[in-house]
Amino acid sequence: MNFQNKKIKLLTLFLVACQSVLFALLAAFFIGRNYNYAISDYPNVPKTTFYLKNVADTQQSKVLNFLAQQVIKNKLVIVRADQSVGQNGSIQETQLGIMGDVDKHPLPLTFAGHTIIRPETLKKLLQSPDTQTIGNALDYKSIAKTPNFAGGQHLTVFKLEDLVKQNHSINGTYQVIGLSGKQQVSFLTGLAKCTQKSRKQLQMKLSDLGVEQSMMPTILLTGLALNILGLLVLFLLNLLQSLALLGDLVLLGWSKVNFLLRLYLPYIITAFAMSIVTVPLGTIISGKYLSLWSLFFTINLISTALVVLLALLASSLVMNMSFLDILKHKFPRKALLSLSILGYILLSGGIIFGSYALDGPLQTLNNTYQMSKSWQDVSHLTILKSSQFSKQNQSKQEAFKKRSRDFYKWYKDIYQENGVYLVGTTIYTTKMIEDLVAGGTNMPSKRPFLKLTVSPNYLKELGITVSTKKLEAAEQGKRLYLLPSSLSLSTTTKFKKWLQKDDTQSISPQDTPTVFNQQRQFIFGSYRPQTDFFTWATKTAEPLRMKRAIILVATPANMSYFESDNLSAQGFGGLAKFSTSKMSNTTKKKIFSNSRISPYKPAFTTIGNYIKGIQKDLSYTLYLFGIVGIILLALSLVMIYAIIKIYQVSQQELFNIKKFLGYSIYSIYTKPLAFLSITFVVELLTTIFIRSKAGTLVIIIKFIIQILFCLLYLRQSSTKQLLYSLKEE
């Protein structure tokens, strides 16, 4: 006996399999995240923590000797943890440096039933005369491996002195195991004297790293939620299509339980059988640690239990029916309709939310297409595409400052080479000026203007000449501004005062040291505007060319924090730009393979290729949104099908009479079509209220598809159902 539509059954089996795989992938990524937590808690024993910050390199040997003496004297273990910051600010690797008596204080690191750091291996590492590690590290021999879990960071264990040598710094976060209360005071007092810091400074926590969590668990959770909702819809649909048989089966002696088992048992068996796939898949993704197989088997049992729960939820509708209702084909219409309508509303909310989130990527994509046209003349110039932070135990702010200083030194070495430019703009639109004035800033002009920052050689490319005396002053550290000669005397005076205040009010001791930051001197000149300036605008609302420009002629000596920090900025925000066609191979090597910036793994590309790369990345994002949108739309059509089917079955006799009498589809199915129309109006008003252009378009397209689907289905099903009813009679 055929219980179900074959296509719907296959789709349901597919979603059951997908759910098991999604659970396994989620478990794998959460294992990686918990592994990160285990590393951050190591060593998980009572300990004393101290922090070394801004300790001079000359004190490095002295501090290491002091720590070594204390370890021997008090039989201590000292652990330092350095975290490697990736390109986007997330932690990619933790490097542990260990020194001390691991016989007295064994410090195993265990995770998920597996010992990552064994006491005997740690002892072997510390007693080895060679530079060795636990875990893989460049230029070091590994005596034991550490796992690489999906979503987890890499762990490497060094001898403390080797870690200091590897990262060229004594600074970091240290933990001491084995100190009593009196010993702690003595230890910190001696360390304070050695480092020339106060005990309070040694116990002042370093600022935390800015950690960016992976988006993958969020994507998987979203997919799992959609999958579960889809399964519930299909279970209800399976039930709805089989209800017509239930009355006949009851007369043949079937119980409701037998009927439901025949209906849903294949899906439950499939969910359980998926352990054959998910257990190997999960263990491989998690680093091939077979000790985790039982965990992934348990995860698959949870997935199976969820399938059982969904089946029970759908089955409850039948279990609450009396045998008389079953024989008369009277099913719980209101309950089924309520579930279907609720599911449809939730799906519609998901579509609106997803469409709203789509506005940003679409706007950016549109901007990049506009830029690819308007930036055609500068598309050949090379810019910094990406770089990473250094592998030192620093806060994100400290890592940023160090990178800024190193890139500044790099630019100082190369800025006089042919084809090396510095170009940057700030577009002061009318709105921006109004916002600044509202915030209390005394702006020199209410009219829009461009602040253009250029190197002397790029100024020459623009056809603007400046006296040798002024350029020499700029090279010596004076801030050189060129103002349009068309400005009135009073406006010129206002601009000078504003520029002097704006450039000096935020200077701090932590900024990259330049002559200007120390002396804060200015020099002004004028120029006669001949043509409009290209603004390097990245937004479609901003003008591409402006004639009214304030020009800063920037040199390494007269830079403020704004210019020096933005030398390491990536993409369009970076000030450094290069014309490689004007360079020799030696010059290219000096610039792009410079030892000052090589630790940051910089990647360079042309502006044209950079724009294409953004468009490609955005295309992937749009594809992802599109796939999710199609799934949501398909599920919403299934919900609509369920609503119509319930409506048809509950009032089939009335519909047959109306059809026989020549009533139109619109007259027969007024309520379902009215429901669709009302929800469409609500959805459309919602997208207009939240100002989502993508949402408005998607909702209109969705409504058209749904109406066409309804009309086609109703036209076919009504005729078929009428013929079937006449045949039965």
C-alpha positions in Angstrom: 0.0 0.0 0.0 1.4 3.4 -1.0 1.4 5.6 2.0 3.2 8.6 0.7 4.2 10.6 -2.4 7.5 9.3 -3.5 9.1 12.7 -4.1 8.1 14.0 -0.7 9.4 10.9 0.9 12.8 11.2 -0.8 13.0 14.9 0.2 12.1 14.0 3.8 14.8 11.3 3.9 17.3 13.8 2.4 16.5 16.4 5.2 16.9 13.7 7.9 20.4 12.9 6.5 21.2 16.6 6.3 20.2 17.1 9.9 22.6 14.3 11.1 25.5 15.8 9.1 24.8 19.4 10.4 24.7 18.1 14.0 28.1 16.4 13.4 29.6 19.5 11.8 28.3 21.7 14.7 29.8 19.4 17.2 33.1 19.4 15.5 33.3 23.2 15.5 32.2 23.5 19.1 34.9 20.9 20.0 37.4 23.3 18.5 36.0 26.2 20.4 36.1 24.3 23.7 39.6 23.3 22.9 40.5 27.0 22.7 38.9 27.5 26.2 41.0 24.6 27.6 44.2 26.2 26.3 43.3 29.6 27.7 42.6 28.0 31.1 46.0 26.2 31.2 47.4 25.5 33.7 44.2 24.8 35.5 45.8 24.8 39.0 46.3 27.5 41.7 48.7 30.0 40.4 50.2 33.5 40.7 49.9 35.7 37.6 52.1 38.7 36.7 52.4 40.8 33.6 55.5 42.2 31.9 54.8 45.2 29.7 57.3 47.7 28.1 60.3 46.0 29.7 63.4 47.1 27.8 65.2 44.5 25.6 68.4 45.3 27.6 66.6 43.8 30.7 65.7 40.6 28.9 68.7 38.4 30.1 68.5 39.8 33.6 64.8 38.9 33.9 65.3 35.4 32.5 68.2 34.8 35.0 66.0 36.0 37.9 63.2 33.7 36.9 65.6 30.7 36.5 67.0 31.3 40.0 63.6 31.5 41.5 62.5 28.3 39.8 65.5 26.4 41.2 65.3 28.0 44.7 61.5 27.5 45.3 60.9 24.5 42.9 58.4 26.5 40.8 57.0 26.2 37.3 56.6 29.3 35.2 54.3 29.3 32.2 54.0 32.1 29.7 51.2 32.2 27.0 51.7 34.2 23.8 48.9 34.4 21.3 49.3 34.9 17.6 46.9 37.4 16.1 45.6 36.7 12.6 44.8 39.1 9.8 41.3 39.8 11.1 42.3 40.1 14.8 41.3 36.5 15.7 43.7 34.2 17.7 45.3 31.7 15.3 47.9 30.1 17.6 48.9 29.9 21.3 52.5 29.5 22.1 53.4 28.3 25.6 56.8 28.9 27.2 57.5 26.7 30.2 60.3 26.7 32.8 60.7 24.8 36.1 60.2 21.6 38.1 57.6 19.6 36.3 58.3 16.6 38.5 56.9 18.4 41.5 54.2 20.2 39.5 53.1 18.0 36.6 50.9 20.1 34.3 49.0 17.8 31.9 46.6 19.3 29.5 43.7 17.0 28.9 40.8 17.5 26.5 38.0 15.2 25.4 39.6 12.2 26.9 42.9 12.8 25.2 46.1 14.1 26.9 47.5 16.9 24.8 50.5 17.7 27.0 51.9 14.7 28.9 54.0 15.3 32.0 56.7 12.9 30.7 56.9 14.7 27.3 57.0 18.1 29.0 59.9 16.8 31.2 61.7 15.5 28.1 61.3 18.9 26.4 62.7 20.9 29.4 65.7 18.6 29.8 66.6 18.6 26.2 69.8 20.6 25.3 68.4 21.2 21.8 65.7 23.7 20.7 62.7 21.4 20.5 58.9 21.9 20.8 55.7 20.0 21.5 53.7 20.8 18.4 55.0 22.1 15.1 57.0 25.3 14.8 59.1 26.7 12.0 62.9 25.9 12.5 62.2 23.7 15.5 62.2 19.9 15.9 58.9 18.6 17.3 59.1 15.8 19.9 55.3 15.4 20.1 52.2 16.5 18.1 49.3 18.6 19.2 45.9 18.3 17.6 44.3 20.6 15.0 40.6 20.7 15.7 38.3 22.4 13.3 37.7 26.0 14.6 40.5 25.5 17.1 43.8 27.3 17.4 47.2 25.7 17.0 49.2 24.9 20.2 53.0 24.9 20.4 55.0 24.4 23.6 58.5 25.8 23.9 61.1 26.1 26.7 60.6 29.6 28.1 64.0 30.9 27.0 63.3 29.6 23.4 59.9 31.4 23.3 61.5 34.6 24.4 64.1 34.2 21.6 61.4 33.2 19.1 59.2 36.3 19.7 62.1 38.7 20.5 60.5 39.9 23.7 60.4 39.2 27.4 57.0 40.9 27.6 53.9 38.9 28.2 51.5 37.2 30.6 53.2 34.8 33.1 51.8 32.3 35.6 53.8 30.9 38.5 52.8 27.6 40.1 54.1 26.7 43.6 54.4 30.0 45.4 53.1 30.3 49.0 51.7 33.6 50.3 55.1 34.9 51.7 57.0 33.6 48.7 54.7 35.5 46.4 55.5 38.8 48.1 59.2 38.1 47.9 59.0 36.9 44.3 57.1 40.0 43.1 59.4 42.4 45.0 62.5 40.8 43.5 60.9 40.9 40.0 59.9 44.5 40.4 63.5 45.5 41.3 64.8 43.5 38.3 62.3 45.0 35.8 62.3 48.5 37.3 58.6 48.3 37.6 56.3 48.5 40.7 54.6 45.5 42.1 51.3 47.2 41.2 52.4 47.5 37.6 53.4 43.8 37.5 49.9 42.8 38.6 48.1 45.2 36.2 46.4 43.0 33.6 47.3 43.5 30.0 44.4 44.5 27.8 42.7 41.6 26.1 43.0 40.6 22.4 40.1 41.5 20.2 38.8 38.0 19.2 36.7 37.4 16.1 34.7 34.2 16.4 34.2 32.1 13.3 30.9 32.6 11.4 30.8 28.9 10.6 28.9 27.8 13.7 26.3 30.6 13.1 25.9 29.5 9.5 25.5 25.8 10.6 23.0 26.7 13.3 21.0 28.7 10.8 21.1 25.7 8.4 20.0 23.4 11.2 17.1 25.6 12.2 15.9 25.7 8.6 16.3 21.9 8.3 14.3 21.2 11.4 11.5 23.5 10.3 11.5 21.9 6.9 11.3 18.4 8.5 8.3 19.4 10.6 6.6 20.8 7.5 7.3 17.6 5.6 6.2 15.4 8.5 2.9 17.2 8.6 2.6 17.0 4.8 3.2 13.2 5.0 0.5 12.9 7.6 -1.9 15.0 5.6 -1.5 13.0 2.4 -2.0 9.7 4.3 -5.0 10.7 6.4 -7.4 9.6 3.6 -6.1 6.0 4.0 -6.4 5.9 7.8 -10.2 5.3 7.9 -9.9 2.4 5.5 -7.0 0.9 7.5 -8.8 1.2 10.8 -11.7 -0.9 9.3 -9.0 -3.5 8.3 -7.8 -3.7 11.9 -4.9 -1.3 12.0 -4.3 0.8 15.1 -3.3 4.4 15.0 0.2 3.4 16.4 0.7 0.9 13.6 -0.3 3.5 11.0 2.1 6.1 12.5 5.0 3.6 12.8 4.5 2.7 9.1 4.5 6.4 8.2 7.5 7.6 10.3 9.7 4.6 11.2 11.7 4.8 7.9 12.8 8.3 8.8 13.8 7.3 12.4 15.8 4.3 11.1 17.5 6.5 8.5 18.5 9.0 11.2 20.0 6.3 13.4 21.8 4.7 10.4 23.4 8.0 9.6 25.9 7.3 12.4 27.8 5.2 9.8 28.5 8.5 8.0 28.6 11.1 10.8 30.9 9.3 13.2 33.8 9.0 10.7 33.1 12.4 9.3 33.1 14.1 12.7 36.3 12.4 13.9 38.1 13.2 10.7 37.1 16.9 10.8 38.1 17.0 14.5 41.7 15.9 13.8 41.3 12.2 13.4 41.3 11.6 17.2 39.4 8.3 17.3 38.7 8.7 21.0 36.0 11.1 19.9 34.0 8.5 18.0 31.7 7.9 21.0 31.0 11.6 21.3 29.9 11.8 17.6 27.8 8.6 18.1 26.0 10.4 21.0 25.5 13.4 18.8 23.9 11.3 16.2 21.6 9.8 18.8 20.5 13.3 19.7 19.7 14.0 16.0 17.7 10.7 16.0 15.9 11.7 19.1 15.0 15.0 17.5 13.5 13.2 14.5 11.5 11.1 16.9 10.3 14.3 18.7 9.2 15.9 15.4 7.4 12.7 14.4 5.6 12.6 17.9 4.6 16.2 17.5 3.0 15.5 14.1 1.6 12.2 15.4 -0.1 13.9 18.3 -2.7 15.3 15.9 -3.8 11.8 14.9 -3.5 10.3 18.5 -6.1 12.9 19.7 -8.6 11.8 17.0 -11.4 9.4 17.9 -12.0 6.3 15.8 -15.4 7.8 14.7 -13.6 11.0 13.5 -11.1 8.8 11.6 -13.9 6.9 9.9 -15.7 10.1 8.9 -12.3 11.6 7.8 -12.7 14.4 10.4 -9.2 15.4 11.3 -8.0 18.3 13.6 -8.3 21.0 11.0 -7.8 23.9 13.3 -4.6 22.5 14.9 -3.1 21.7 11.5 -4.0 25.0 10.1 -2.6 26.8 13.1 0.7 25.0 12.8 0.9 25.6 9.1 0.1 29.3 9.4 2.6 29.7 12.3 5.3 28.0 10.2 4.4 30.3 7.2 4.6 33.4 9.3 8.0 32.4 10.8 9.3 31.7 7.3 8.1 35.0 6.1 9.9 36.7 9.0 13.0 34.8 8.1 12.8 36.0 4.5 12.3 39.6 5.5 15.2 39.5 7.9 17.5 37.8 5.3 16.5 40.4 2.7 17.2 43.2 5.1 20.7 41.8 5.8 21.2 41.5 2.0 20.9 45.3 1.6 24.5 45.9 2.8 26.3 43.5 0.5 24.1 44.6 -2.5 25.0 48.3 -1.8 28.7 47.4 -1.5 28.5 45.4 -4.7 26.9 48.3 -6.5 29.6 50.7 -5.1 32.4 48.4 -6.3 30.9 48.3 -9.8 30.6 52.1 -9.9 34.2 52.3 -8.6 35.5 49.9 -11.2 34.3 52.5 -13.8 35.2 55.7 -12.1 38.6 54.5 -10.8 39.7 53.3 -14.2 42.5 55.9 -14.5 44.1 54.7 -11.2 43.3 51.0 -11.4 46.9 50.2 -12.4 48.3 51.5 -9.1 49.3 48.8 -6.5 48.0 48.9 -2.9 48.3 46.9 0.3 45.7 44.1 0.0 46.2 42.4 3.4 48.7 42.0 6.3 48.7 40.2 9.6 49.7 41.2 13.2 53.0 40.2 14.7 53.3 37.0 16.7 53.8 38.7 20.1 51.7 38.6 23.3 50.1 42.0 22.9 46.7 43.6 23.0 45.1 44.4 19.7 45.9 48.1 20.3 49.6 47.4 21.1 49.9 45.0 18.0 48.4 47.7 15.8 50.8 50.4 17.1 53.8 48.2 16.5 52.7 47.4 13.0 52.1 51.1 12.3 55.6 52.0 13.5 57.2 49.2 11.4 55.2 50.3 8.3 56.2 53.9 8.9 59.9 52.9 9.0 59.4 50.9 5.8 57.8 53.9 4.0 60.6 56.2 5.3 63.1 53.8 3.6 61.3 53.8 0.2 59.4 57.0 -0.2 62.0 58.7 -2.5 62.0 55.7 -4.9 60.4 56.2 -8.4 56.7 55.1 -8.4 56.2 55.4 -4.7 53.3 57.6 -3.8 51.3 58.7 -0.8 47.6 59.6 -1.6 44.6 59.9 0.6 41.4 62.0 0.8 38.8 63.1 3.3 35.6 64.4 1.6 33.8 67.0 3.8 30.3 66.9 2.5 27.6 69.3 3.5 26.1 66.7 5.9 29.4 65.8 7.4 30.1 69.5 8.1 26.7 69.9 9.6 27.2 66.9 11.9 30.6 68.2 13.0 29.2 71.6 13.8 26.3 69.9 15.7 29.0 68.1 17.7 30.7 71.3 18.7 33.4 71.5 16.1 34.1 75.0 14.7 34.3 74.3 11.0 36.1 76.9 8.7 33.5 76.6 5.9 29.9 75.5 5.4 30.6 74.6 1.8 31.9 71.1 0.9 35.6 70.7 0.4 38.2 68.0 -0.1 41.2 67.4 2.1 43.8 65.8 -0.1 47.0 64.3 1.4 49.8 63.7 -1.2 53.5 63.0 -1.3 55.7 65.6 -3.0 56.1 63.4 -6.1 52.4 62.9 -6.5 51.8 66.6 -6.1 54.1 67.0 -9.1 51.9 64.4 -11.0 48.9 66.7 -10.3 50.8 69.6 -12.0 51.1 71.7 -8.9 54.5 73.3 -8.2 55.8 74.4 -4.7 58.9 76.3 -3.9 62.0 74.3 -3.0 62.1 76.2 0.3 58.7 75.0 1.4 59.4 71.4 0.3 62.6 71.5 2.4 60.6 72.7 5.4 58.2 69.8 4.9 61.1 67.3 4.8 62.4 68.8 8.0 59.1 68.1 9.8 56.9 71.2 9.3 53.3 70.5 8.3 52.9 71.9 4.8 49.4 72.9 3.7 48.5 74.4 0.3 45.2 76.4 0.2 43.3 77.5 -2.9 44.3 81.0 -3.9 40.6 81.7 -4.6 39.8 81.6 -0.9 39.1 85.0 0.9 41.5 86.2 3.5 39.1 85.5 6.3 38.3 82.0 5.1 42.0 81.3 4.7 42.6 82.4 8.3 39.8 80.1 9.5 41.2 77.1 7.6 44.7 77.7 9.1 43.3 77.8 12.6 41.1 74.8 12.1 44.0 72.7 10.5 46.4 73.6 13.3 43.9 72.6 16.0 42.7 69.5 14.2 46.2 68.1 13.7 47.6 68.7 17.2 44.7 68.0 19.6 44.9 64.2 19.5 48.7 63.7 19.5 49.7 61.2 22.3 53.0 59.7 23.5 52.0 56.3 22.0 52.0 57.7 18.5 54.7 56.9 16.0 57.5 59.4 16.8 57.9 62.0 14.0 59.5 65.4 14.0 56.1 67.0 13.6 54.7 65.2 16.7 57.6 66.7 18.7 57.8 70.2 17.3 54.2 70.8 15.9 55.1 73.5 13.5 53.1 74.5 10.4 53.8 76.2 7.1 51.2 77.3 4.6 51.2 78.1 0.9 48.7 78.6 -1.9 48.0 77.1 -5.3 45.8 78.1 -8.3 43.3 75.3 -9.0 43.4 74.4 -12.7 41.2 71.3 -12.9 39.0 69.2 -10.6 40.7 66.7 -8.3 39.8 63.0 -8.3 38.4 62.4 -4.8 39.0 58.6 -4.5 35.4 58.3 -3.4 34.3 54.8 -2.3 30.6 55.7 -1.9 28.2 56.4 -4.7 26.7 59.4 -2.8 30.1 61.1 -2.7 31.4 63.3 -5.5 34.0 61.8 -7.8 35.7 65.1 -8.6 36.0 68.4 -6.6 37.8 71.6 -7.3 37.9 73.0 -3.8 40.7 71.1 -2.1 43.0 71.7 0.9 46.3 69.9 0.1 48.6 68.4 2.7 52.1 67.7 1.3 53.1 64.8 3.5 56.7 63.5 4.2 57.8 61.0 6.8 59.0 63.9 9.0 55.8 65.9 9.1 53.3 63.1 9.5 50.8 63.0 12.4 49.3 59.8 13.8 46.7 59.8 11.1 49.1 59.4 8.2 51.6 57.1 10.0 48.9 54.7 11.2 47.2 54.6 7.7 50.4 53.5 6.0 49.6 50.0 7.2 45.9 50.3 6.4 44.6 47.8 3.9 42.6 48.3 0.7 41.2 51.7 -0.2 42.0 53.3 3.1 45.8 52.7 2.7 47.8 55.8 1.9 50.8 54.1 0.2 50.3 53.5 -3.5 52.8 52.3 -6.1 53.2 52.4 -9.9 55.3 49.3 -10.5 55.8 50.2 -14.2 58.2 52.9 -13.1 60.3 50.6 -10.9 63.2 48.4 -11.5 63.2 44.8 -10.2 65.7 45.8 -7.5 63.3 48.6 -6.3 60.4 46.2 -6.3 62.3 43.8 -4.1 63.3 46.6 -1.8 59.6 47.7 -1.5 57.6 44.5 -1.5 60.1 42.1 0.2 61.3 44.5 2.8 62.5 42.9 6.1 60.7 45.6 8.1 57.3 44.4 7.0 57.9 40.8 6.1 56.8 39.5 9.6 53.4 40.9 8.8 53.1 38.8 5.6 51.9 41.7 3.5 50.1 41.0 0.2 49.9 43.6 -2.5 47.7 43.9 -5.6 46.5 46.5 -8.1 43.4 48.6 -7.4 41.7 46.9 -10.3 42.3 43.4 -9.0 41.4 44.5 -5.5 38.0 45.7 -6.7 37.5 42.4 -8.6 38.4 40.5 -5.4 35.8 42.4 -3.4 33.2 41.7 -6.1 34.1 38.0 -6.1 33.8 37.8 -2.3 30.5 39.6 -2.3 29.2 37.3 -5.0 29.8 34.3 -2.7 27.9 36.1 0.0 25.0 36.7 -2.4 25.1 33.1 -3.5 24.8 32.0 0.1 21.9 34.4 0.7 20.3 33.2 -2.5 20.5 29.5 -1.5 19.0 30.3 2.0 16.3 32.4 0.3 15.4 29.6 -2.2 15.1 27.1 0.7 12.9 29.5 2.7 10.8 30.2 -0.4 10.4 26.5 -1.1 9.4 25.8 2.5 6.9 28.7 2.3 5.4 27.1 -0.8 5.2 23.8 1.1 3.4 25.6 3.9 0.9 27.2 1.5 0.4 23.8 -0.1 -0.4 22.4 3.4 -2.8 25.2 4.2 -4.7 24.7 0.9 -4.7 20.9 1.3 -6.1 21.2 4.8 -8.7 23.6 3.5 -9.6 21.3 0.6 -10.0 18.1 2.6 -12.0 19.8 5.4 -14.6 21.2 3.0 -14.3 19.0 -0.1 -18.0 18.4 -0.6 -18.8 22.1 -0.6 -15.9 22.8 -3.0 -17.1 20.1 -5.4 -20.6 21.5 -5.4 -19.3 25.0 -6.1 -17.0 23.7 -8.8 -19.8 21.8 -10.4 -22.0 24.9 -10.4 -19.3 26.9 -12.2 -17.8 29.0 -9.3 -14.4 30.5 -10.1 -11.2 29.5 -8.3 -11.2 32.9 -6.6 -14.8 32.4 -5.3 -14.1 28.9 -4.0 -10.7 29.6 -2.3 -11.4 33.2 -1.1 -10.0 32.6 2.4 -6.6 31.1 1.5 -6.0 33.7 -1.3 -7.1 36.5 1.1 -4.7 35.2 3.7 -1.8 35.4 1.2 -2.8 38.9 0.1 -3.1 40.2 3.6 0.3 38.7 4.6 1.8 40.2 1.5 0.6 43.7 2.4 2.0 43.3 5.9 5.3 42.0 4.7 5.5 44.8 2.1 4.7 47.5 4.7 7.3 46.0 7.0 10.1 46.1 4.4 9.1 49.7 3.5 9.2 50.7 7.2 12.7 49.2 7.7 13.7 50.8 4.4 14.9 47.5 2.8 15.1 47.8 -1.0 16.1 44.2 -1.3 13.3 43.2 1.0 10.7 45.0 -1.0 11.8 43.4 -4.2 12.0 39.9 -2.7 8.6 40.2 -1.1 7.0 41.2 -4.4 8.7 38.4 -6.3 7.7 35.9 -3.5 4.1 37.0 -3.7 4.0 36.6 -7.5 5.5 33.1 -7.3 3.2 32.1 -4.5 0.1 33.4 -6.3 1.1 31.6 -9.6 1.8 28.4 -7.6 -1.6 28.6 -5.9 -3.6 29.3 -9.0 -1.9 26.5 -11.0 -2.2 24.0 -8.2 -5.8 24.9 -7.4 -6.9 24.8 -11.1 -5.4 21.3 -11.5 -6.3 19.9 -8.1 -9.9 21.1 -8.1 -10.7 19.4 -11.4 -9.0 16.2 -10.4 -10.7 16.1 -7.0 -14.2 16.7 -8.6 -13.6 13.8 -11.1 -12.4 11.6 -8.2 -15.4 12.3 -6.1 -17.8 11.7 -9.0 -16.1 8.4 -9.7 -16.4 7.3 -6.1 -20.1 8.1 -6.1 
